[in-house]
Amino acid sequence: MEYFMKMIKSFMWSMLIISLYLWSSSQAYDFYVGGRDGWVLNPSENFNHWAERNRFQVNDTLIFKRGSNDSVLVVTKEGYDKCDTSSPLERIDGGDSKFKFDRSGPFFFTSGDQGNCEKGQKLIVVVLALRHHASSTPPAVSLPPLAATPPTGLAPATAPWTSLPPTTDGSTNHESAPAPSPSSSPLLALASHGYLLVLASTIVCLF
């Protein structure tokens, strides 16, 4: 009986860890382009250097803080290289503008003013695939084989401990560090928390 209880505990711990991993992977974040400076000419940090310090995933959002006379263009790689503002894929006008990533891969942004683009007001962002895709799914936790009675004098085998994935590095400043997206569903978050609480309570009761 004790052997099977240990098996159940190991399985429940594994489920809790995997659930926490998947829950954290599903969160979308807002990124303020350029950090404190925003989308301006001659920022204190090059826009592409800023992008290299962050990790972007599908459903994350870029926020361009800029003046009303400026604009942001989504362009092709060729349009980025040549600062060609004549035929953008998308034009973002207005004050603070948002762009949500709907796929993985590279995205190219330039100022709507060709002269500003040629002076360095442009950005490349590479978006990673969703963490819970098959290529990045945490390894399955192996369970010990079932047996009616564990061998006498031998300690029963337990499932290996699965560690939590490393968190994303980033500054704590709200300008450059991602903040939880307001578009996340409160009901989904509440349901996820409730599920994790029930699972954790079950594990505690088993001890």
Z-matrix of the N, CA and C atoms (Angstrom, degrees):
N
C 1 1.463
C 2 1.538 1 110.27
N 3 1.324 2 115.29 1 -42.97
C 4 1.463 3 119.51 2 -179.74
C 5 1.523 4 110.86 3 -62.44
N 6 1.328 5 115.48 4 -35.73
C 7 1.464 6 120.93 5 179.92
C 8 1.531 7 111.04 6 -61.89
N 9 1.336 8 115.73 7 -45.49
C 10 1.464 9 120.06 8 -179.14
C 11 1.531 10 111.37 9 -69.85
N 12 1.326 11 117.30 10 -33.17
C 13 1.454 12 119.93 11 177.62
C 14 1.529 13 110.58 12 -63.95
N 15 1.326 14 116.47 13 -39.73
C 16 1.462 15 120.13 14 178.34
C 17 1.525 16 110.77 15 -66.24
N 18 1.332 17 115.66 16 -37.09
C 19 1.464 18 119.29 17 176.98
C 20 1.525 19 110.81 18 -62.21
N 21 1.325 20 116.38 19 -43.65
C 22 1.465 21 121.42 20 -179.26
C 23 1.524 22 110.16 21 -64.58
N 24 1.340 23 116.62 22 -42.91
C 25 1.462 24 120.46 23 179.13
C 26 1.528 25 111.03 24 -60.74
N 27 1.340 26 115.74 25 -43.83
C 28 1.461 27 119.64 26 179.93
C 29 1.523 28 110.91 27 -62.31
N 30 1.334 29 115.63 28 -41.85
C 31 1.463 30 119.96 29 179.91
C 32 1.527 31 111.03 30 -64.84
N 33 1.332 32 117.08 31 -42.66
C 34 1.459 33 120.86 32 -178.90
C 35 1.526 34 111.27 33 -65.20
N 36 1.342 35 116.55 34 -40.67
C 37 1.464 36 119.85 35 177.38
C 38 1.526 37 110.32 36 -61.57
N 39 1.335 38 115.81 37 -42.89
C 40 1.463 39 119.91 38 179.94
C 41 1.522 40 110.96 39 -61.92
N 42 1.330 41 116.62 40 -42.56
C 43 1.463 42 120.53 41 179.48
C 44 1.530 43 111.04 42 -63.67
N 45 1.331 44 116.64 43 -39.06
C 46 1.463 45 120.34 44 179.21
C 47 1.523 46 110.95 45 -63.45
N 48 1.331 47 116.52 46 -44.63
C 49 1.461 48 121.12 47 -178.64
C 50 1.525 49 110.76 48 -64.34
N 51 1.332 50 116.61 49 -45.43
C 52 1.462 51 120.19 50 -179.96
C 53 1.525 52 110.72 51 -64.75
N 54 1.338 53 116.41 52 -38.73
C 55 1.468 54 120.24 53 178.97
C 56 1.526 55 111.00 54 -63.47
N 57 1.335 56 116.60 55 -42.61
C 58 1.464 57 120.41 56 177.34
C 59 1.524 58 110.93 57 -62.36
N 60 1.315 59 115.76 58 -39.86
C 61 1.470 60 121.01 59 179.83
C 62 1.530 61 110.94 60 -62.73
N 63 1.339 62 116.41 61 -48.50
C 64 1.461 63 120.46 62 -178.79
C 65 1.521 64 111.59 63 -67.12
N 66 1.335 65 116.56 64 -36.72
C 67 1.464 66 119.97 65 179.96
C 68 1.524 67 110.80 66 -64.56
N 69 1.341 68 116.56 67 -44.13
C 70 1.466 69 119.80 68 179.92
C 71 1.525 70 111.13 69 -67.24
N 72 1.351 71 116.72 70 -29.61
C 73 1.456 72 120.11 71 -179.06
C 74 1.519 73 112.65 72 -72.44
N 75 1.322 74 117.00 73 -22.78
C 76 1.463 75 120.79 74 -174.31
C 77 1.529 76 112.70 75 -86.26
N 78 1.323 77 118.81 76 -5.17
C 79 1.459 78 121.42 77 -177.12
C 80 1.526 79 111.25 78 -78.28
N 81 1.326 80 116.93 79 135.19
C 82 1.464 81 122.22 80 176.39
C 83 1.526 82 108.93 81 -100.60
N 84 1.326 83 116.75 82 150.86
C 85 1.455 84 121.45 83 -175.50
C 86 1.524 85 111.42 84 -130.36
N 87 1.338 86 114.96 85 156.03
C 88 1.458 87 122.86 86 173.52
C 89 1.525 88 108.90 87 -101.79
N 90 1.331 89 117.08 88 136.48
C 91 1.462 90 122.42 89 177.22
C 92 1.528 91 108.96 90 -121.74
N 93 1.336 92 116.80 91 126.33
C 94 1.461 93 121.36 92 177.00
C 95 1.525 94 108.48 93 -87.62
N 96 1.322 95 116.04 94 110.91
C 97 1.465 96 121.61 95 -175.22
C 98 1.526 97 110.31 96 -60.96
N 99 1.326 98 115.95 97 128.02
C 100 1.459 99 120.75 98 179.22
C 101 1.508 100 114.85 99 81.97
N 102 1.337 101 117.07 100 0.01
C 103 1.455 102 120.25 101 178.52
C 104 1.515 103 112.27 102 64.89
N 105 1.310 104 116.92 103 -129.25
C 106 1.467 105 122.81 104 -175.00
C 107 1.537 106 112.11 105 -62.41
N 108 1.329 107 117.12 106 -36.95
C 109 1.465 108 120.49 107 -174.80
C 110 1.524 109 112.85 108 -74.56
N 111 1.316 110 116.69 109 -35.79
C 112 1.455 111 119.78 110 -176.11
C 113 1.524 112 111.77 111 84.08
N 114 1.326 113 115.39 112 -165.58
C 115 1.467 114 122.41 113 -176.97
C 116 1.529 115 109.05 114 -85.97
N 117 1.331 116 116.09 115 84.46
C 118 1.466 117 121.43 116 -175.15
C 119 1.525 118 109.81 117 -134.12
N 120 1.326 119 115.13 118 167.66
C 121 1.462 120 120.19 119 172.19
C 122 1.527 121 109.62 120 -74.44
N 123 1.315 122 116.77 121 145.06
C 124 1.465 123 122.66 122 175.93
C 125 1.529 124 112.83 123 52.86
N 126 1.333 125 118.73 124 57.12
C 127 1.471 126 120.14 125 176.65
C 128 1.524 127 110.04 126 -69.91
N 129 1.324 128 115.82 127 163.13
C 130 1.468 129 119.59 128 179.99
C 131 1.525 130 111.42 129 -67.01
N 132 1.322 131 117.15 130 -22.85
C 133 1.466 132 121.81 131 177.27
C 134 1.522 133 108.42 132 -130.83
N 135 1.326 134 115.77 133 131.98
C 136 1.458 135 120.62 134 177.61
C 137 1.529 136 110.28 135 -53.58
N 138 1.331 137 117.06 136 138.92
C 139 1.461 138 120.70 137 -176.29
C 140 1.533 139 112.43 138 -59.15
N 141 1.316 140 117.04 139 -40.23
C 142 1.465 141 118.98 140 -179.59
C 143 1.528 142 111.85 141 -71.26
N 144 1.329 143 117.70 142 -31.09
C 145 1.463 144 119.99 143 173.70
C 146 1.530 145 109.80 144 -65.24
N 147 1.324 146 115.93 145 -39.78
C 148 1.469 147 120.31 146 177.01
C 149 1.523 148 110.30 147 -60.97
N 150 1.335 149 116.41 148 -43.97
C 151 1.469 150 120.54 149 -178.84
C 152 1.523 151 111.45 150 -64.37
N 153 1.329 152 117.16 151 -36.11
C 154 1.465 153 120.83 152 -178.75
C 155 1.526 154 111.93 153 -67.03
N 156 1.341 155 117.38 154 -23.39
C 157 1.463 156 120.45 155 -179.78
C 158 1.529 157 112.59 156 -81.34
N 159 1.310 158 117.34 157 -8.58
C 160 1.461 159 121.00 158 -176.08
C 161 1.521 160 110.71 159 -118.80
N 162 1.323 161 114.60 160 162.43
C 163 1.465 162 121.39 161 177.44
C 164 1.529 163 107.52 162 -117.70
N 165 1.305 164 115.71 163 124.70
C 166 1.459 165 121.04 164 -176.62
C 167 1.523 166 109.89 165 -113.20
N 168 1.332 167 115.54 166 140.05
C 169 1.456 168 120.88 167 178.52
C 170 1.523 169 110.53 168 -132.20
N 171 1.329 170 115.16 169 165.46
C 172 1.460 171 120.98 170 178.34
C 173 1.531 172 109.43 171 -55.01
N 174 1.322 173 116.45 172 137.52
C 175 1.475 174 126.19 173 -178.70
C 176 1.524 175 113.50 174 84.02
N 177 1.339 176 118.70 175 -7.34
C 178 1.462 177 119.81 176 171.14
C 179 1.534 178 108.88 177 -70.39
N 180 1.334 179 116.46 178 160.08
C 181 1.463 180 121.46 179 -176.17
C 182 1.527 181 111.21 180 -127.43
N 183 1.331 182 116.41 181 134.77
C 184 1.465 183 122.05 182 171.92
C 185 1.523 184 108.73 183 -92.87
N 186 1.328 185 116.14 184 136.41
C 187 1.462 186 121.36 185 175.60
C 188 1.526 187 108.09 186 -117.30
N 189 1.329 188 116.07 187 120.15
C 190 1.461 189 122.15 188 -179.94
C 191 1.528 190 108.76 189 -99.19
N 192 1.332 191 116.67 190 108.60
C 193 1.469 192 121.09 191 175.02
C 194 1.526 193 107.57 192 -88.89
N 195 1.324 194 116.67 193 115.95
C 196 1.460 195 118.99 194 -173.64
C 197 1.518 196 110.96 195 -153.59
N 198 1.323 197 115.01 196 172.63
C 199 1.452 198 120.93 197 177.78
C 200 1.518 199 111.86 198 -76.13
N 201 1.307 200 116.37 199 160.57
C 202 1.464 201 120.84 200 -177.28
C 203 1.523 202 112.50 201 -69.03
N 204 1.341 203 117.65 202 -19.04
C 205 1.464 204 120.60 203 -179.06
C 206 1.521 205 112.84 204 -87.06
N 207 1.311 206 117.06 205 -6.74
C 208 1.460 207 120.71 206 -178.55
C 209 1.524 208 108.86 207 -102.86
N 210 1.316 209 115.53 208 169.32
C 211 1.459 210 120.78 209 177.27
C 212 1.524 211 108.68 210 -149.47
N 213 1.319 212 116.18 211 170.65
C 214 1.461 213 122.10 212 179.78
C 215 1.521 214 107.92 213 -125.02
N 216 1.313 215 116.16 214 134.30
C 217 1.459 216 121.17 215 177.64
C 218 1.520 217 109.84 216 -114.81
N 219 1.323 218 115.96 217 138.04
C 220 1.463 219 121.68 218 169.70
C 221 1.521 220 105.42 219 -96.69
N 222 1.329 221 116.71 220 121.29
C 223 1.468 222 120.59 221 -172.26
C 224 1.524 223 110.66 222 -130.34
N 225 1.325 224 115.62 223 174.39
C 226 1.456 225 121.76 224 173.89
C 227 1.525 226 109.09 225 -80.98
N 228 1.339 227 116.21 226 172.57
C 229 1.460 228 119.50 227 177.76
C 230 1.532 229 110.43 228 -61.75
N 231 1.319 230 116.36 229 -39.77
C 232 1.465 231 119.63 230 179.03
C 233 1.527 232 110.59 231 -64.55
N 234 1.332 233 115.90 232 -41.37
C 235 1.459 234 119.18 233 177.72
C 236 1.515 235 111.70 234 -64.19
N 237 1.344 236 116.12 235 -34.96
C 238 1.468 237 121.06 236 177.38
C 239 1.530 238 110.11 237 -66.18
N 240 1.336 239 116.32 238 -48.87
C 241 1.467 240 120.60 239 -176.62
C 242 1.526 241 111.99 240 -62.43
N 243 1.334 242 116.91 241 -38.15
C 244 1.465 243 121.47 242 -175.32
C 245 1.528 244 113.28 243 -96.97
N 246 1.344 245 116.53 244 -1.23
C 247 1.469 246 120.71 245 -174.75
C 248 1.528 247 110.62 246 52.94
N 249 1.328 248 115.19 247 44.64
C 250 1.463 249 121.46 248 179.21
C 251 1.528 250 108.62 249 -87.19
N 252 1.320 251 116.48 250 109.26
C 253 1.466 252 121.44 251 -177.77
C 254 1.531 253 112.61 252 -100.03
N 255 1.329 254 117.02 253 8.75
C 256 1.466 255 120.22 254 -173.67
C 257 1.522 256 114.00 255 -78.81
N 258 1.323 257 118.04 256 -29.64
C 259 1.471 258 119.92 257 -176.32
C 260 1.528 259 110.83 258 -139.68
N 261 1.325 260 117.87 259 68.99
C 262 1.476 261 120.82 260 -179.26
C 263 1.528 262 111.51 261 -71.91
N 264 1.322 263 115.66 262 158.38
C 265 1.461 264 120.72 263 173.73
C 266 1.521 265 110.26 264 -71.83
N 267 1.327 266 115.27 265 -33.00
C 268 1.469 267 120.94 266 179.93
C 269 1.522 268 108.81 267 -156.51
N 270 1.324 269 115.99 268 145.31
C 271 1.461 270 121.06 269 177.78
C 272 1.527 271 108.62 270 -119.53
N 273 1.337 272 116.32 271 129.50
C 274 1.464 273 121.77 272 -179.25
C 275 1.523 274 108.03 273 -113.11
N 276 1.320 275 116.89 274 109.80
C 277 1.465 276 121.85 275 -178.40
C 278 1.527 277 110.65 276 -106.46
N 279 1.341 278 114.98 277 175.99
C 280 1.459 279 119.86 278 176.13
C 281 1.512 280 112.42 279 99.21
N 282 1.338 281 115.60 280 -163.22
C 283 1.466 282 121.13 281 -179.44
C 284 1.517 283 110.71 282 -78.65
N 285 1.327 284 116.39 283 -117.16
C 286 1.464 285 119.70 284 177.01
C 287 1.526 286 107.90 285 -70.40
N 288 1.328 287 116.28 286 122.96
C 289 1.461 288 121.22 287 -175.29
C 290 1.515 289 110.75 288 -114.72
N 291 1.326 290 115.42 289 152.06
C 292 1.459 291 121.06 290 -178.70
C 293 1.526 292 110.49 291 -122.20
N 294 1.337 293 114.25 292 145.82
C 295 1.463 294 120.37 293 175.11
C 296 1.518 295 107.69 294 -136.96
N 297 1.331 296 116.77 295 121.55
C 298 1.465 297 121.80 296 -178.02
C 299 1.524 298 109.99 297 -100.56
N 300 1.330 299 116.11 298 132.14
C 301 1.463 300 121.05 299 179.84
C 302 1.531 301 109.78 300 -77.10
N 303 1.330 302 115.87 301 125.04
C 304 1.461 303 120.42 302 -179.66
C 305 1.522 304 113.12 303 -109.51
N 306 1.314 305 116.48 304 4.68
C 307 1.467 306 121.24 305 179.21
C 308 1.520 307 108.86 306 -158.78
N 309 1.325 308 115.64 307 168.70
C 310 1.461 309 119.90 308 174.32
C 311 1.525 310 109.12 309 -90.13
N 312 1.333 311 115.97 310 167.08
C 313 1.456 312 120.30 311 179.82
C 314 1.521 313 111.95 312 112.41
N 315 1.336 314 117.44 313 -175.54
C 316 1.469 315 121.11 314 -177.21
C 317 1.525 316 112.74 315 -81.66
N 318 1.329 317 115.72 316 145.50
C 319 1.464 318 123.64 317 173.18
C 320 1.526 319 107.58 318 -127.09
N 321 1.328 320 116.13 319 141.92
C 322 1.460 321 121.09 320 -176.62
C 323 1.529 322 109.39 321 -122.13
N 324 1.334 323 115.87 322 129.38
C 325 1.464 324 121.99 323 -178.73
C 326 1.529 325 109.45 324 -126.93
N 327 1.326 326 116.40 325 143.62
C 328 1.463 327 121.08 326 173.84
C 329 1.522 328 108.79 327 -138.93
N 330 1.317 329 115.25 328 164.46
C 331 1.461 330 119.99 329 171.46
C 332 1.528 331 108.62 330 -68.94
N 333 1.339 332 116.18 331 151.02
C 334 1.457 333 119.18 332 175.94
C 335 1.515 334 112.65 333 -71.19
N 336 1.321 335 116.67 334 -12.99
C 337 1.464 336 122.34 335 176.90
C 338 1.529 337 108.10 336 -95.78
N 339 1.322 338 117.29 337 116.00
C 340 1.460 339 120.82 338 -176.59
C 341 1.527 340 111.87 339 -58.24
N 342 1.333 341 116.65 340 -38.63
C 343 1.460 342 119.90 341 179.02
C 344 1.518 343 111.98 342 -62.60
N 345 1.332 344 116.84 343 -40.66
C 346 1.467 345 120.24 344 178.06
C 347 1.520 346 111.00 345 -65.91
N 348 1.329 347 116.33 346 -39.27
C 349 1.465 348 120.03 347 177.66
C 350 1.521 349 110.44 348 -60.25
N 351 1.329 350 116.63 349 -44.85
C 352 1.466 351 120.66 350 -179.60
C 353 1.525 352 112.05 351 -65.09
N 354 1.333 353 116.67 352 -20.96
C 355 1.467 354 120.94 353 177.28
C 356 1.530 355 112.38 354 -89.92
N 357 1.326 356 117.11 355 2.29
C 358 1.461 357 119.99 356 174.15
C 359 1.511 358 116.51 357 112.63
N 360 1.337 359 117.49 358 3.95
C 361 1.465 360 119.05 359 -179.41
C 362 1.533 361 109.35 360 -86.25
N 363 1.313 362 115.00 361 74.87
C 364 1.458 363 122.06 362 178.13
C 365 1.521 364 108.94 363 -153.48
N 366 1.325 365 115.77 364 163.54
C 367 1.469 366 119.85 365 -168.55
C 368 1.522 367 110.80 366 -149.87
N 369 1.341 368 115.61 367 140.11
C 370 1.467 369 122.39 368 171.23
C 371 1.522 370 107.85 369 -116.90
N 372 1.323 371 116.68 370 129.73
C 373 1.464 372 122.06 371 176.80
C 374 1.525 373 108.25 372 -125.33
N 375 1.324 374 116.85 373 129.23
C 376 1.462 375 121.55 374 176.01
C 377 1.523 376 107.86 375 -105.43
N 378 1.317 377 116.00 376 119.78
C 379 1.463 378 121.99 377 -176.87
C 380 1.523 379 109.57 378 -96.64
N 381 1.330 380 116.00 379 128.34
C 382 1.455 381 121.59 380 179.67
C 383 1.517 382 110.36 381 -80.08
N 384 1.327 383 115.38 382 158.23
C 385 1.458 384 120.08 383 175.73
C 386 1.519 385 108.98 384 -70.13
N 387 1.325 386 116.90 385 160.20
C 388 1.458 387 120.87 386 178.46
C 389 1.512 388 109.97 387 -58.48
N 390 1.341 389 116.85 388 138.68
C 391 1.463 390 121.79 389 -175.34
C 392 1.514 391 112.95 390 -65.72
N 393 1.355 392 117.86 391 -25.08
C 394 1.458 393 117.24 392 -176.60
C 395 1.518 394 112.81 393 -90.93
N 396 1.360 395 117.89 394 12.74
C 397 1.453 396 119.49 395 173.18
C 398 1.520 397 109.68 396 -68.14
N 399 1.322 398 115.86 397 163.81
C 400 1.467 399 120.76 398 -174.33
C 401 1.514 400 112.16 399 -59.02
N 402 1.353 401 117.01 400 -33.05
C 403 1.454 402 120.04 401 -176.65
C 404 1.516 403 112.71 402 -68.23
N 405 1.339 404 117.03 403 -19.34
C 406 1.458 405 119.47 404 -177.07
C 407 1.517 406 112.66 405 -125.69
N 408 1.337 407 117.27 406 16.22
C 409 1.455 408 120.71 407 178.72
C 410 1.518 409 109.73 408 -70.06
N 411 1.335 410 119.32 409 134.82
C 412 1.456 411 120.46 410 179.69
C 413 1.513 412 110.65 411 -60.62
N 414 1.331 413 118.36 412 147.50
C 415 1.460 414 120.80 413 -177.59
C 416 1.513 415 111.65 414 -60.47
N 417 1.333 416 114.64 415 144.60
C 418 1.463 417 119.71 416 179.76
C 419 1.518 418 109.70 417 -66.32
N 420 1.303 419 116.32 418 144.70
C 421 1.456 420 121.78 419 -179.33
C 422 1.515 421 108.78 420 -87.86
N 423 1.325 422 117.50 421 123.18
C 424 1.459 423 120.55 422 -179.35
C 425 1.520 424 110.03 423 -80.94
N 426 1.319 425 115.77 424 141.16
C 427 1.454 426 121.74 425 178.70
C 428 1.523 427 109.29 426 -106.08
N 429 1.322 428 117.58 427 149.94
C 430 1.459 429 120.17 428 178.78
C 431 1.515 430 110.15 429 -66.00
N 432 1.341 431 119.08 430 150.16
C 433 1.468 432 121.76 431 -179.55
C 434 1.517 433 110.98 432 -64.21
N 435 1.339 434 115.04 433 147.13
C 436 1.456 435 120.15 434 178.14
C 437 1.530 436 109.91 435 -70.48
N 438 1.300 437 115.13 436 142.72
C 439 1.461 438 120.76 437 176.60
C 440 1.515 439 108.32 438 -151.82
N 441 1.331 440 115.38 439 144.47
C 442 1.466 441 119.09 440 -178.05
C 443 1.516 442 110.20 441 -64.46
N 444 1.328 443 117.14 442 -41.61
C 445 1.464 444 121.64 443 -178.81
C 446 1.516 445 108.31 444 -141.88
N 447 1.319 446 119.24 445 129.24
C 448 1.467 447 120.40 446 178.35
C 449 1.516 448 110.72 447 -67.22
N 450 1.331 449 117.76 448 147.94
C 451 1.470 450 120.36 449 179.68
C 452 1.524 451 111.43 450 -55.28
N 453 1.317 452 114.56 451 136.72
C 454 1.464 453 120.78 452 -178.70
C 455 1.525 454 110.15 453 -63.83
N 456 1.335 455 114.68 454 133.37
C 457 1.463 456 120.21 455 175.65
C 458 1.514 457 114.29 456 84.12
N 459 1.351 458 116.32 457 -3.55
C 460 1.457 459 118.76 458 179.25
C 461 1.509 460 109.86 459 -111.32
N 462 1.321 461 116.42 460 140.85
C 463 1.472 462 119.96 461 178.81
C 464 1.516 463 108.58 462 -72.81
N 465 1.308 464 118.54 463 134.79
C 466 1.464 465 120.95 464 179.05
C 467 1.518 466 110.83 465 -63.41
N 468 1.344 467 113.24 466 144.30
C 469 1.465 468 118.32 467 -179.74
C 470 1.509 469 110.63 468 -73.93
N 471 1.295 470 115.14 469 148.71
C 472 1.471 471 120.05 470 177.46
C 473 1.515 472 108.58 471 -126.37
N 474 1.305 473 114.98 472 157.56
C 475 1.470 474 119.55 473 179.41
C 476 1.525 475 110.12 474 -69.35
N 477 1.317 476 116.90 475 144.06
C 478 1.474 477 119.16 476 179.03
C 479 1.506 478 111.77 477 -64.94
N 480 1.298 479 115.85 478 150.53
C 481 1.473 480 122.04 479 179.49
C 482 1.516 481 108.64 480 -77.50
N 483 1.326 482 115.64 481 133.29
C 484 1.461 483 121.10 482 177.66
C 485 1.520 484 108.73 483 -103.98
N 486 1.321 485 117.36 484 122.45
C 487 1.465 486 120.46 485 -176.81
C 488 1.514 487 110.51 486 -81.63
N 489 1.330 488 114.95 487 155.67
C 490 1.461 489 120.91 488 176.56
C 491 1.520 490 109.43 489 -70.94
N 492 1.363 491 117.98 490 147.59
C 493 1.461 492 120.17 491 177.85
C 494 1.515 493 111.06 492 -69.29
N 495 1.339 494 116.51 493 150.76
C 496 1.474 495 118.81 494 179.27
C 497 1.506 496 110.92 495 -63.29
N 498 1.331 497 115.09 496 146.64
C 499 1.462 498 119.70 497 178.57
C 500 1.512 499 109.34 498 -82.45
N 501 1.339 500 114.80 499 160.41
C 502 1.465 501 120.24 500 -179.79
C 503 1.512 502 110.40 501 -71.97
N 504 1.337 503 115.12 502 130.67
C 505 1.464 504 118.89 503 175.71
C 506 1.512 505 109.72 504 -70.07
N 507 1.302 506 117.57 505 148.85
C 508 1.463 507 120.02 506 176.81
C 509 1.506 508 110.03 507 174.41
N 510 1.314 509 116.22 508 156.24
C 511 1.455 510 121.14 509 178.22
C 512 1.504 511 110.90 510 -70.81
N 513 1.314 512 115.47 511 155.48
C 514 1.457 513 119.45 512 179.12
C 515 1.516 514 111.63 513 -83.73
N 516 1.339 515 117.76 514 -7.07
C 517 1.457 516 120.05 515 178.04
C 518 1.510 517 109.79 516 -64.39
N 519 1.329 518 117.36 517 137.08
C 520 1.450 519 119.73 518 -177.66
C 521 1.515 520 112.23 519 -69.16
N 522 1.349 521 116.92 520 -17.18
C 523 1.451 522 117.95 521 -179.02
C 524 1.520 523 111.56 522 -74.65
N 525 1.343 524 117.87 523 -36.58
C 526 1.449 525 119.50 524 -175.31
C 527 1.513 526 113.04 525 -110.68
N 528 1.332 527 117.78 526 -24.24
C 529 1.460 528 119.54 527 178.78
C 530 1.510 529 109.43 528 -84.38
N 531 1.366 530 118.35 529 141.50
C 532 1.462 531 120.06 530 -178.81
C 533 1.506 532 111.68 531 -67.65
N 534 1.317 533 115.71 532 143.55
C 535 1.457 534 121.47 533 175.97
C 536 1.508 535 108.43 534 -115.80
N 537 1.327 536 118.92 535 149.78
C 538 1.459 537 120.52 536 -179.54
C 539 1.519 538 110.64 537 -55.55
N 540 1.315 539 115.42 538 134.15
C 541 1.459 540 120.30 539 -178.18
C 542 1.508 541 111.38 540 -71.40
N 543 1.357 542 117.30 541 135.79
C 544 1.462 543 119.72 542 178.54
C 545 1.505 544 111.95 543 -68.44
N 546 1.355 545 116.69 544 -12.73
C 547 1.450 546 119.08 545 -178.33
C 548 1.519 547 112.93 546 -79.94
N 549 1.344 548 117.94 547 -8.49
C 550 1.457 549 120.19 548 179.30
C 551 1.515 550 109.87 549 -63.87
N 552 1.308 551 116.96 550 141.09
C 553 1.458 552 121.08 551 -177.19
C 554 1.514 553 111.12 552 -75.02
N 555 1.359 554 118.98 553 121.00
C 556 1.466 555 121.56 554 178.26
C 557 1.521 556 111.72 555 -61.06
N 558 1.344 557 116.90 556 -37.43
C 559 1.463 558 119.17 557 -179.24
C 560 1.518 559 110.99 558 -65.85
N 561 1.354 560 116.41 559 -40.15
C 562 1.449 561 119.34 560 178.78
C 563 1.512 562 110.88 561 -64.92
N 564 1.339 563 116.43 562 -42.78
C 565 1.463 564 119.71 563 179.26
C 566 1.519 565 110.70 564 -63.01
N 567 1.351 566 116.88 565 -41.05
C 568 1.455 567 120.86 566 -179.68
C 569 1.518 568 110.74 567 -64.75
N 570 1.334 569 115.52 568 -41.72
C 571 1.461 570 119.29 569 179.52
C 572 1.517 571 110.99 570 -64.59
N 573 1.355 572 116.24 571 -40.07
C 574 1.462 573 119.96 572 179.25
C 575 1.521 574 110.79 573 -63.56
N 576 1.340 575 116.55 574 -44.45
C 577 1.458 576 119.88 575 178.76
C 578 1.522 577 110.26 576 -62.60
N 579 1.333 578 116.78 577 -41.14
C 580 1.462 579 119.69 578 -179.39
C 581 1.512 580 111.74 579 -62.87
N 582 1.342 581 115.54 580 -41.84
C 583 1.462 582 119.48 581 179.31
C 584 1.519 583 110.78 582 -62.58
N 585 1.330 584 116.44 583 -44.27
C 586 1.462 585 120.00 584 -178.71
C 587 1.524 586 111.13 585 -65.78
N 588 1.342 587 117.26 586 -37.26
C 589 1.459 588 120.38 587 178.58
C 590 1.521 589 111.07 588 -65.10
N 591 1.332 590 116.72 589 -42.36
C 592 1.471 591 120.08 590 178.50
C 593 1.512 592 110.44 591 -63.32
N 594 1.347 593 116.16 592 -43.33
C 595 1.454 594 120.06 593 -179.53
C 596 1.522 595 111.15 594 -64.05
N 597 1.331 596 116.72 595 -43.07
C 598 1.463 597 120.31 596 179.31
C 599 1.531 598 110.71 597 -65.24
N 600 1.331 599 117.62 598 -39.95
C 601 1.466 600 121.13 599 179.58
C 602 1.518 601 110.74 600 -63.61
N 603 1.331 602 116.38 601 -38.02
C 604 1.464 603 120.35 602 179.15
C 605 1.512 604 110.81 603 -63.41
N 606 1.341 605 115.53 604 -41.43
C 607 1.466 606 119.44 605 179.64
C 608 1.523 607 110.64 606 -63.78
N 609 1.334 608 116.48 607 -43.28
C 610 1.466 609 120.47 608 179.89
C 611 1.525 610 110.43 609 -61.01
N 612 1.321 611 117.22 610 -40.73
C 613 1.470 612 120.92 611 -179.09
C 614 1.521 613 111.79 612 -65.50
N 615 1.332 614 116.81 613 -28.27
C 616 1.459 615 119.97 614 -178.43
C 617 1.523 616 112.07 615 -74.17
N 618 1.319 617 117.42 616 -22.55
C 619 1.474 618 119.75 617 -179.35
C 620 1.525 619 111.44 618 -78.32
